[in-house]
Amino acid sequence: MTSALLDARPGRTNAIDPSGPPRGSGERRLSTGLRSLDALYKVLAGRNYIGPATDRAPEPAPETPEPAPAAAQPPAAPAETLRVAEAGPAQPAARAEPVPAEPPPPARVRPVVTPGKGPTPPSGDGGGGGGGGGGAPLQRRFGDRGFRETLTRGLAACRRKLIVIAIFSFWVNTLVLGVPIYLFNISDRVLTSRSFDTLVMLTVVIVGAIFGHVVLDMVRRFMLMRVAVEVESRLGPPVLAAAAKASQAGSNRDFQTVADLQQLRNFITGPVLLVMFDAPVAPVYVLAIFLIHPDLGWIVCATGLVLLALAFINQRITAVPFAQASAYSTRANIQSDAMARNSQVINAMGMIPESVMIWGRDTGESLKAQVTGQDRNIVIAGLSKFVRLSTQILMLGWGASLALDGKLTGGMMIAASIISGRALAPIEGVIDGWRSYVQARMAYVRVKALLQSSPLNLERLRLPRPTGRLSVERVLYVPPPNKKVILNGVSFTLDPGESLAIVGSSGTGKSTLGRMLVGSIMPTAGAVRLDMMDLRNWDPRQFGQSVGYLPQDVQLFPASIKANIARMQEDASDADVYDAAELADVHELVSGFTAGYETVVGMDGSPLSGGQRQRIGLARAFFGDPRLVVLDEPNSNLDTLGEIALGRALARAKQRGTTVVAITQRPALLRSVDKIMILKDGAVQAIGPRDDMIPLIVGKGAAPTTV
């Protein structure tokens, strides 16, 4: 007896003619191939023949003693698949029975479109390295991680605003020419003509020009402030995210880039950038001086060239000292952060003088380089000021000689002197603020390098929710720059719900392996896979939501216990927080505090003890029902009751199908795992079931006694 599968799915244009009768009518126009196949099915099924599926539920045949209940089908949903048994001559009344729909081949799966809801991805068996639980669909990508594109778009938006500000700066500096024009007309026209009306009209016009100058200057400063805010608001989140990703290897040096953003903002709102915007207007001033007299114009041009030469020399002789000062200052800031983190140890062991000495060494080098660079900058700035003031004296003297010859008036001479000062002031201002410009440029270079080199730039496909299958394949880890092998050929596999304890002497690479399992560091060779997918290829956000991690040194955020358990997610539900606390068996512990889950944890972890912080960190690791949990010495600060609670938490995790890897040395925890692996010198010495490995571990520990 044979069987056939009739699968009528909407969207298949080769199955049903879209121009045929509406869905639900009695007649359908089929393609030639399907028409022949349908006729064959009709012969085989006899009276139990059912035509192509419609939106209505199939009605039971009159001969059927037990009619099938009509199931309401949503519009445009895939039709129910029926398996029709072939009826031979002796069985003409074989009845068609509905069976669960079989999944179609992956290449032929098409999304079902529901009006108003968009495409709905089809469910599957959780293939592609994930699934489980009925086959979770592919999830959407999380956010826009194109930091390079964010930097480009942000700079493009700011560049457009800076062009507008440059246009405003042109008119700001053009309108200020009203002051020398006013002096020129007062001296050469009003005083000679003794016309009060001319004085009044001239004053009104120039006051209007000065008012426009002030208004436009205020507008461009407002715009610069908003540009600075936009730069920090656009680049702040990507910079912080990239710094957090870059610091996963243990260094927090990249977090100094956040301070670089503040330095960029201060430079944009500072006076140096405004002076730079004023510099392009200098040719307008020079042209005005040429119109007064060419000799005075050539004097200003020669002075401008001298000031430009001084600016170039200033850049050359101050670049290295300022760069050294910035580097030493960064090192000193890192040292001060380390002192803040280890303040209890420093005070308890009397290490304050040594810590201050280390910080002072870097700070002293920074100040020394800064003094050297600033001294050179001051010398060049003094020379430029001397040149500019001497130029104004020269302009007045040469203008007076031209006035004596009748080629120039007194008002024109004074106006030329004022305009020359305005023309040369931007160059002098740039020299004075050169240090600020250099620091801002270096800060921008660091921000740009961090964003462009961040691994978060690579957008990853959102895979189905993992089941928890962990595979470690011949992992080799040789951290730079010492080239010492930390892990050598480590391999093991854990199925969903299994637990593994990693034991070994100190310095054998246990914690390094734990950090590698959660993606904090990447292997030099080999691969770590979660549901067959290399950790490098998981979307960072999705992977983090599927993994829990409890490090050796548990650090909590200065927030409530609830927020810490919820991984600082503001949209976390109370039910999820309670579920994580129950799974980790810390609900009773939290209930003992006066404020309960709203108890605020301080910067130093108070009012929690070390063991309590570790148990709160355990609840945080289990928050969100992760599929893989890595615990690094989870019972190092726990008492007997805490260890019992930890054992219960591992049992509950196993019931939920969570894969657990625990790094421990205490035998109490070994009773709660399925497998045990012994690491020695970075290599796997032995791995096997718990009951087989515990005698080996105890025997190794007792060996010296029996000798």
C-alpha positions in Angstrom: 0.0 0.0 0.0 1.4 3.4 -0.9 0.7 6.8 0.4 0.8 10.3 -1.0 1.1 13.7 0.6 -1.1 16.5 -0.6 0.4 19.8 0.4 -1.4 22.9 -0.8 0.4 26.0 0.5 -0.5 29.6 -0.2 2.1 31.5 -2.2 2.9 28.6 -4.5 2.0 30.2 -7.9 2.6 26.9 -9.7 0.0 25.2 -7.6 -3.1 27.4 -7.8 -3.9 29.9 -10.4 -4.2 33.2 -8.7 -6.9 34.2 -11.2 -9.1 31.3 -10.2 -12.3 31.4 -8.0 -12.0 32.9 -4.6 -10.8 30.8 -1.7 -13.7 28.8 -0.2 -15.5 28.3 -3.5 -16.2 24.8 -4.8 -14.0 25.0 -7.9 -10.3 25.6 -8.2 -8.2 25.9 -11.4 -5.1 23.9 -11.0 -2.0 23.6 -13.0 -1.6 20.7 -15.5 0.6 18.7 -13.3 -1.5 19.1 -10.1 -4.7 18.4 -12.1 -3.4 15.0 -13.1 -2.1 14.3 -9.6 -5.5 15.4 -8.2 -7.4 13.0 -10.5 -5.2 10.1 -9.3 -5.9 11.0 -5.7 -9.6 11.1 -6.4 -9.5 7.6 -7.9 -7.5 6.2 -4.9 -9.5 7.9 -2.2 -13.0 7.1 -3.5 -15.7 8.7 -1.4 -13.1 10.0 1.0 -11.6 12.3 -1.6 -11.0 15.8 -0.3 -10.2 18.5 -2.8 -7.6 21.2 -2.5 -7.6 22.8 0.9 -9.5 26.1 1.4 -9.6 28.6 4.2 -12.6 26.7 5.7 -12.1 23.7 7.9 -12.7 20.3 6.1 -16.3 19.2 6.6 -16.8 15.6 7.8 -18.2 13.1 5.2 -21.7 11.8 5.9 -20.5 8.2 6.1 -18.0 9.0 8.8 -19.4 8.0 12.2 -17.2 10.4 14.1 -17.0 13.7 12.4 -13.8 15.6 12.7 -14.3 18.9 14.6 -14.0 22.0 12.4 -10.9 24.0 13.4 -11.0 27.7 12.7 -8.1 28.6 10.4 -6.7 32.1 10.4 -6.7 33.9 7.0 -3.9 33.0 4.7 -2.6 30.3 7.0 -1.0 27.1 5.4 -3.6 24.4 4.7 -3.7 21.3 6.8 -1.7 18.5 5.3 -3.5 15.2 5.0 -2.1 11.8 4.5 -4.4 9.8 2.2 -4.1 6.0 2.3 -4.3 4.2 -1.1 -7.5 2.3 -1.3 -7.3 -1.1 -3.1 -10.3 -3.0 -4.5 -11.0 -4.7 -1.2 -10.9 -1.4 0.7 -13.0 1.2 -1.1 -14.0 3.0 2.1 -10.6 3.8 3.5 -11.0 7.0 5.5 -8.6 10.0 5.3 -7.3 10.9 8.8 -5.6 14.2 9.6 -2.0 13.8 10.7 0.5 16.4 11.9 2.0 18.4 9.1 5.5 17.3 8.2 8.2 19.9 7.8 8.9 20.7 4.2 12.5 20.7 2.8 14.5 23.8 4.1 15.0 25.1 0.6 11.3 25.3 -0.1 10.2 27.0 3.1 8.6 30.3 2.5 7.3 32.8 5.1 3.6 33.1 5.6 2.3 36.7 5.3 -0.5 37.7 7.8 -2.2 41.0 6.9 -0.9 43.8 9.2 1.7 41.6 10.8 4.4 41.1 8.2 6.1 37.9 7.4 6.1 35.1 10.0 9.1 32.9 9.8 8.4 29.2 9.7 9.1 27.0 12.6 11.5 24.1 12.3 13.4 21.5 14.3 15.9 24.1 15.6 18.4 23.3 12.9 21.3 25.4 12.2 22.9 25.0 15.5 20.0 26.0 17.7 16.4 25.4 18.3 14.9 23.1 20.8 11.6 23.7 22.4 9.6 23.2 19.2 12.1 25.0 16.9 12.6 28.7 17.8 12.5 31.0 14.7 15.4 33.1 13.7 15.5 36.2 15.8 16.0 39.8 14.6 19.4 41.4 14.7 20.0 43.6 17.7 20.5 47.2 16.9 22.9 48.9 14.5 26.5 47.9 15.3 28.1 49.7 12.4 30.4 51.9 14.4 32.3 53.0 11.3 29.1 54.0 9.7 28.0 55.8 12.9 31.3 57.7 12.9 30.9 58.6 9.3 27.3 59.7 9.6 28.0 61.7 12.8 30.9 63.5 11.2 28.9 64.2 8.0 26.1 65.8 10.1 28.6 67.8 12.1 30.4 68.9 9.0 27.3 70.3 7.5 26.6 72.3 10.7 30.2 73.5 10.8 29.9 74.8 7.2 26.9 76.9 8.3 28.9 78.1 11.3 31.8 79.1 8.9 29.3 81.1 6.8 28.1 82.9 10.0 31.7 83.5 11.0 32.4 85.2 7.6 29.6 87.7 8.2 30.5 88.1 11.9 34.0 89.2 10.9 32.7 91.3 8.0 30.3 93.3 10.1 33.0 94.1 12.6 34.6 96.2 9.9 32.0 98.8 10.8 34.2 100.0 13.7 37.2 101.1 11.6 34.9 102.4 8.9 33.1 104.5 11.6 36.4 105.9 12.9 37.5 106.7 9.3 34.3 108.6 8.5 34.3 110.4 11.8 37.8 111.6 11.2 37.6 112.5 7.6 34.0 113.5 7.1 32.1 114.4 10.2 34.8 116.5 11.8 35.6 118.3 8.5 32.0 118.9 7.5 30.7 119.5 11.0 27.4 117.8 10.0 25.4 116.5 12.9 23.0 114.6 10.6 25.9 112.7 9.0 27.1 111.8 12.5 23.6 110.5 13.5 23.0 108.5 10.4 26.5 107.0 10.4 26.1 106.1 14.1 22.8 104.4 13.5 24.1 102.4 10.6 27.3 101.2 12.5 25.3 100.4 15.6 23.0 98.2 13.5 26.1 96.5 12.0 27.6 95.9 15.5 24.2 94.6 16.7 24.1 92.1 13.7 27.7 91.1 14.6 26.8 90.3 18.2 23.6 88.4 17.2 25.4 86.3 14.6 28.3 85.6 17.0 25.7 84.4 19.6 24.0 82.2 17.0 27.3 80.5 16.0 28.2 79.9 19.6 24.8 78.3 20.2 25.3 76.1 17.2 28.8 75.1 18.3 27.4 74.1 21.7 24.8 71.9 20.0 27.3 70.4 17.7 29.4 69.5 20.7 26.4 67.9 22.4 25.5 66.0 19.1 29.1 64.7 18.8 29.1 63.3 22.3 25.5 61.9 22.1 26.2 60.2 18.8 29.6 58.8 19.6 29.2 58.3 23.3 27.3 55.0 23.3 29.4 53.4 20.5 32.6 54.5 22.2 31.5 53.1 25.5 30.4 49.8 23.9 33.6 49.5 21.9 35.7 50.2 25.0 33.8 47.6 27.0 34.3 45.0 24.2 38.0 45.9 23.9 38.6 45.7 27.7 37.2 42.1 27.9 40.8 40.8 27.9 41.3 42.6 31.3 42.7 46.0 30.4 40.6 49.1 30.9 42.9 51.4 29.0 40.3 51.9 26.2 37.8 53.4 28.7 40.0 56.5 28.7 38.5 57.2 25.3 35.3 58.3 27.0 37.3 61.2 28.5 38.6 61.9 25.0 35.0 62.6 23.9 34.7 65.1 26.7 37.9 66.7 25.5 36.5 67.0 22.0 33.4 68.6 23.3 35.4 71.2 25.3 37.5 72.0 22.2 34.4 72.5 20.0 32.9 74.9 22.6 36.2 76.6 23.3 37.7 79.8 21.9 40.4 78.1 19.7 37.9 76.7 17.2 36.2 80.1 16.9 39.6 81.7 16.2 40.2 79.1 13.5 36.8 80.0 11.9 37.9 83.6 11.9 41.2 82.9 10.1 39.7 82.4 6.6 38.2 85.9 6.8 41.8 87.3 7.1 42.0 87.8 3.2 39.0 90.1 3.4 40.8 92.3 5.9 43.9 92.3 3.8 41.9 93.3 0.7 40.4 96.2 2.7 43.9 97.3 3.7 45.1 97.1 0.0 42.2 99.3 -0.9 43.4 101.9 1.6 47.0 101.7 0.3 49.1 98.9 -1.3 52.1 99.6 0.8 50.2 98.9 4.0 48.7 95.7 2.4 52.1 94.3 1.6 53.3 95.0 5.2 50.3 92.9 6.5 51.0 90.1 4.0 54.7 89.9 5.0 53.7 89.8 8.7 51.1 87.1 8.0 53.8 84.9 6.4 56.1 85.4 9.4 53.3 84.4 11.7 52.5 81.3 9.6 56.2 80.3 9.8 56.1 80.7 13.6 53.0 78.6 13.7 54.7 75.8 11.7 57.8 75.9 14.0 55.5 75.8 17.0 53.8 72.7 15.7 57.1 70.9 15.1 58.7 71.7 18.4 55.7 71.0 20.6 54.2 67.9 19.0 56.5 65.3 20.8 56.3 66.9 24.3 52.5 67.2 24.2 52.2 63.5 22.9 54.4 62.3 25.8 52.4 64.3 28.3 49.2 62.8 27.0 50.6 59.2 27.2 51.9 59.6 30.7 48.7 61.2 31.9 46.7 58.3 30.6 49.0 55.9 32.5 48.5 57.9 35.6 44.8 57.8 35.3 44.8 54.1 34.9 47.0 53.8 38.1 44.5 56.0 40.0 41.6 53.8 38.9 43.6 50.7 40.1 44.1 52.4 43.5 40.3 53.1 43.7 39.5 49.4 43.0 42.0 48.2 45.6 41.5 50.8 48.2 40.8 48.3 51.0 43.9 46.3 50.3 46.0 49.5 50.1 44.7 50.8 53.4 44.9 47.4 55.2 48.4 46.7 54.2 49.9 50.2 54.4 50.6 50.4 50.6 49.5 54.1 50.3 53.0 55.5 49.9 54.0 52.9 47.3 50.8 53.5 45.3 51.2 57.2 45.4 54.8 56.9 44.3 53.8 54.8 41.3 51.1 57.3 40.4 53.4 60.2 41.0 56.1 58.8 38.7 53.8 58.8 35.7 52.2 62.1 36.7 55.6 63.7 37.1 56.7 62.6 33.7 53.5 63.9 32.2 54.0 67.3 33.9 57.6 67.4 32.9 56.7 66.9 29.2 53.8 69.3 29.5 56.0 72.0 30.9 58.6 71.5 28.1 55.9 71.7 25.4 54.1 74.6 27.0 57.4 76.6 27.5 58.2 76.2 23.8 54.6 77.2 22.9 54.9 80.3 25.2 58.1 81.4 23.5 56.6 81.1 20.0 53.4 82.9 21.2 55.5 85.7 22.6 57.3 86.1 19.4 54.1 86.2 17.4 52.6 88.8 19.7 55.8 90.9 19.3 55.5 90.6 15.5 51.8 91.6 15.5 52.2 94.6 17.8 55.3 95.7 15.9 53.3 95.4 12.7 50.6 97.8 14.0 53.3 100.3 15.1 54.9 100.0 11.6 51.5 100.5 10.0 50.9 103.7 12.0 54.4 105.0 11.3 54.3 104.2 7.6 50.7 105.5 7.4 51.8 108.7 9.0 54.6 109.1 6.4 52.1 108.6 3.6 49.8 111.1 5.3 52.6 113.6 5.3 53.0 113.1 1.6 49.2 113.6 1.1 48.6 110.0 0.0 46.6 109.1 3.1 44.3 110.7 5.6 44.5 110.3 9.3 41.3 108.4 9.5 42.5 105.9 6.8 45.7 105.4 8.7 43.9 104.6 12.0 41.4 102.3 10.2 44.2 100.4 8.5 46.0 99.8 11.8 42.8 98.4 13.4 42.0 96.2 10.4 45.6 94.8 10.4 45.1 93.8 14.0 41.9 92.0 13.1 43.6 90.2 10.2 46.6 89.0 12.2 44.7 88.1 15.4 43.4 84.7 14.2 47.0 83.5 13.4 48.2 84.6 16.8 45.2 83.0 18.5 45.9 79.7 16.8 49.4 79.7 18.1 48.2 80.4 21.6 45.7 77.6 21.5 47.9 75.1 19.6 48.1 72.8 22.6 44.4 72.6 22.9 44.1 71.8 19.2 46.8 69.1 19.4 45.1 67.4 22.4 41.7 67.5 20.6 43.2 66.0 17.4 44.9 63.2 19.4 41.6 62.5 21.2 39.8 62.3 17.9 42.5 59.9 16.5 42.0 57.6 19.5 38.2 57.7 19.2 38.3 57.0 15.5 40.8 54.1 15.9 38.7 52.5 18.7 35.5 52.7 16.7 37.0 51.5 13.4 38.9 48.6 15.0 36.0 47.3 17.2 34.9 43.8 16.5 31.3 45.0 17.1 31.4 46.4 13.6 30.8 43.0 12.2 27.0 42.3 12.2 26.2 38.7 13.1 23.1 36.7 12.1 20.6 36.3 14.9 20.5 32.5 15.3 17.8 30.4 17.0 17.9 30.2 20.8 20.7 27.8 21.6 20.0 24.5 23.4 23.3 24.5 25.3 25.5 22.0 23.5 29.1 23.1 24.2 32.0 21.9 22.1 35.7 22.7 22.8 37.9 21.6 19.9 41.7 21.4 20.5 42.0 24.9 22.0 45.4 26.5 22.1 45.9 29.8 23.9 49.2 31.7 23.7 48.7 35.3 25.0 51.0 38.0 23.7 53.6 39.2 24.3 55.3 36.5 26.4 54.3 33.6 24.1 53.8 31.3 27.0 51.3 28.5 26.3 48.4 28.7 28.8 46.1 26.1 27.2 47.3 23.3 25.0 45.0 21.0 23.0 42.0 21.2 25.4 38.9 19.3 24.0 35.6 18.2 25.4 31.9 18.2 24.6 28.8 18.8 26.8 25.3 18.0 25.9 22.4 20.3 27.0 21.8 19.9 30.7 25.1 18.3 31.5 27.5 19.8 34.1 31.3 19.7 34.2 33.7 20.5 37.0 37.2 21.6 36.1 39.8 21.0 38.7 43.6 21.5 38.8 46.4 23.3 40.5 46.7 27.1 40.5 48.1 28.5 37.3 47.0 25.6 35.1 44.6 27.7 33.0 41.3 27.0 34.6 40.1 30.6 34.8 41.5 31.3 31.4 39.4 28.4 30.0 36.3 29.7 31.8 36.7 33.2 30.3 37.2 31.6 26.9 34.0 29.6 27.2 32.0 32.9 27.6 33.8 34.7 24.8 35.9 37.1 26.9 39.0 35.9 25.2 39.5 34.1 22.0 41.7 31.0 21.4 44.9 31.3 19.5 44.0 28.1 17.7 41.0 25.7 17.8 37.4 26.6 18.4 34.8 26.9 21.1 31.3 26.3 19.8 27.9 26.7 21.2 25.3 24.6 19.3 27.9 24.0 16.6 28.5 27.7 16.0 31.9 29.3 16.8 31.6 31.9 19.5 33.1 34.4 17.2 30.1 34.2 14.9 27.4 34.7 17.5 25.8 38.0 17.8 27.3 39.5 21.0 24.0 40.6 22.5 22.2 37.3 21.8 25.2 35.3 23.1 25.3 37.4 26.3 21.6 36.8 26.8 22.1 33.0 26.4 25.1 32.8 28.8 25.6 33.3 32.5 29.0 34.0 34.0 30.2 34.2 37.6 33.9 35.3 37.8 36.3 34.8 40.7 36.2 38.5 41.6 32.5 39.3 41.8 31.7 43.0 41.2 28.2 44.4 41.6 26.9 47.6 40.2 26.0 50.5 42.5 22.3 49.8 42.2 19.6 47.8 43.9 19.9 44.0 44.3 17.0 43.7 41.9 18.8 45.7 39.2 22.0 43.6 39.7 20.1 40.3 39.4 18.3 41.7 36.3 21.7 42.6 34.7 20.7 46.3 34.8 17.9 45.8 32.4 15.2 48.4 33.1 12.5 46.3 31.3 13.2 43.1 33.3 10.0 41.7 34.8 9.7 41.0 38.5 8.8 37.4 37.7 12.2 36.9 35.9 14.1 38.4 38.8 12.3 36.2 41.3 12.8 33.2 39.1 16.5 33.8 39.0 16.7 34.3 42.7 14.7 31.1 43.4 16.9 29.1 41.0 20.1 30.4 42.7 18.4 29.8 46.1 19.1 33.4 47.3 15.4 34.5 47.8 15.6 33.8 51.5 19.0 35.7 51.7 17.5 38.8 50.0 14.4 38.6 52.1 16.6 39.1 55.2 17.4 42.7 54.2 15.2 45.5 55.4 14.6 46.8 51.9 14.6 43.3 50.3 15.2 43.4 46.6 15.4 47.2 46.6 18.5 47.2 48.9 21.1 49.4 47.2 24.6 48.0 46.8 27.4 50.5 47.4 30.5 51.1 45.3 32.4 48.8 47.7 29.7 46.2 47.7 28.3 47.2 51.1 26.1 46.1 52.9 26.8 42.7 51.3 29.5 40.4 52.6 31.8 38.5 50.2 29.7 35.4 50.3 26.5 37.3 49.8 27.9 39.2 46.8 28.9 35.8 45.3 25.4 34.4 45.7 23.8 37.6 44.2 26.3 37.2 41.3 25.1 33.6 41.0 21.5 34.7 40.7 22.6 37.3 38.0 24.3 34.4 36.1 21.1 32.4 36.1 18.9 35.4 35.1 17.0 35.0 31.8 17.2 31.2 31.7 20.6 31.0 30.0 21.6 27.9 28.2 25.2 27.9 29.3 26.5 29.0 32.7 30.2 29.2 33.6 31.0 29.5 37.3 34.6 30.3 38.4 35.2 29.3 42.0 31.5 29.8 42.9 32.0 28.6 46.4 35.2 30.3 47.3 33.5 32.7 49.8 30.5 30.5 50.7 29.9 28.8 54.1 28.3 25.4 54.5 24.8 26.7 54.0 25.9 28.6 50.9 27.5 25.5 49.4 24.3 23.5 50.0 22.3 26.3 48.3 24.8 26.2 45.4 24.3 22.4 45.0 20.5 22.9 44.9 20.9 25.6 42.3 23.0 23.2 40.1 20.3 20.6 40.4 17.6 23.0 39.4 19.7 24.1 36.4 20.1 20.5 35.3 16.3 20.1 35.4 15.9 23.1 33.1 18.4 21.7 30.7 21.1 24.4 31.4 24.7 23.4 30.7 27.0 24.2 33.6 30.7 24.5 33.8 32.1 25.0 37.3 35.7 25.7 38.2 36.3 24.5 41.7 38.7 22.9 44.1 36.3 22.0 46.9 35.0 18.4 46.9 31.6 19.4 48.0 30.7 20.8 44.6 32.1 17.8 42.8 29.1 15.7 44.0 26.7 18.0 42.1 28.2 17.6 38.6 28.0 14.9 35.9 31.6 15.0 34.7 35.0 16.1 36.0 38.0 17.3 34.1 41.5 17.6 35.5 43.8 20.2 34.0 47.6 20.1 34.4 50.0 22.5 32.7 47.2 23.7 30.4 46.4 20.3 29.1 43.6 17.8 29.9 45.1 15.1 32.1 41.9 13.2 32.6 38.1 13.6 32.0 35.2 11.3 32.7 32.1 10.7 34.7 32.0 12.0 38.2 31.9 8.6 39.9 35.0 7.5 38.0 37.0 10.6 38.6 36.4 11.3 42.3 38.4 8.2 43.4 41.2 9.3 41.1 41.2 12.8 42.6 41.1 11.5 46.2 43.7 8.9 45.4 46.0 11.7 44.0 45.4 13.7 47.2 46.2 10.7 49.4 49.2 9.5 47.5 51.8 11.4 49.6 50.3 9.9 52.8 50.7 6.3 51.6 54.3 6.7 50.5 
